[in-house]
Amino acid sequence: MSFWDDFKKQLEPGSVLDLVLDKKVPPGFLFFNLTDQVQGSLHVSELNWNFGLSQTDFRKIPVGSTLRVYVIGFDDRYKKVHLSRKLLPTIERPSQSTAWKNL
């Protein structure tokens, strides 16, 4: 059995992790080391439901900061984990927002 198969048994899609940002690649990727052999990636579109705010958030997040992320799934070809922030249960989805009622 490979390290990748062993790793996937320990982590499921839907898991929530606190990870340290290892690397930023403009214009829109954040990379996290989950182990010595496994890297997680988060695209800027997964930071926030508002893409304009996602770009702003991306620029403000320093390397070395800890982010809470949601595991979307696995990329078996490249042995990477796909991550999101907008799917966290604490992030309000636009469809659930009541802010429009205050207009």
N, C-alpha and C positions, 0 to 999 in steps of 0.2 A: 504494500500500500504506500502511496506517495505522501509527502508532507502536505500536499494540497488537499488530498482526500481526508487526511487526519484533521487538518485545520477546519475544513467545512463541517465536520462532525461536531466541532466545538462551538460553532457560531451559526445562527439561523437568520434568514431574512426576517426583518422585524425587530431584531435585537437593537438595543440602544447602548452606545458606548461613549465614553469620554476619552478623546484622543488628542494627542499633542500634534499640532500642525508642523510637519517636517519640511515642506517645500511648497512654494507658490509658483505657478507658471502662468503669467499673464498671456492672454487676456482673461482666462477663466478657469483654471484648474488648481485645486488644493490637494496635496498628497500627504498621507499619514502612513507611518510604519506601524503595522499591527503586530508583526513579528520581524525577525531578521530576514525572512524570506517572503513575507506577504505585505503588499502595499494596498492601501485603500485610496480611492480617488473620489473627489466630490467636485462636480461641475458647478460653475457659478449659478446656473439656472436652478440648482437644487438648494440654494441658500435661503431663498425667500420666495413667497408667492408673487411678489411684485418685482419684475425683472429689473426695473430701474433701480430699486433699492438693493437688489442683489449685486449690481455693479459697484454701488457705493460701499456695501458691506465687504465685498471682496477686497477693495483697496484699503479698508480700515483694519483688517485682520492681520496681525503680525505673526510671522513665523515664530514658533515656540509657544503660541497660545493654545489653551485647551478648549476644544469645542465638543459639545454633545452632538452626536450624529446617529442617524438611523441607517441600519444596513438594508439596502434595497435588494441586493443580490450578488451573485458571483460571476466573474468572467473566467471560465475554465481555460480558454485559449491563452490568455495573458496572465493568469493566476493573480487576479486583482479582485478587490472587493469594491462594489459600487455603493456610495454613501449619499445620504441626503440630510438636510436640516429641515426642509419644509414639511417633511412627513412626520416629524416628531409630534407626539400627541399634544405638546404644549404650544405648538404654533397654530394660530387660528387660520383656518382655511377661508378664502373669500366667500365660499358658498355658505359658511356657518356664521359669518359676521352679521352683526346687527347694526353696525356703524351707519349704514345707509338710512336707517330709520331716523337719524338725527339731522338729516339734511333739510 
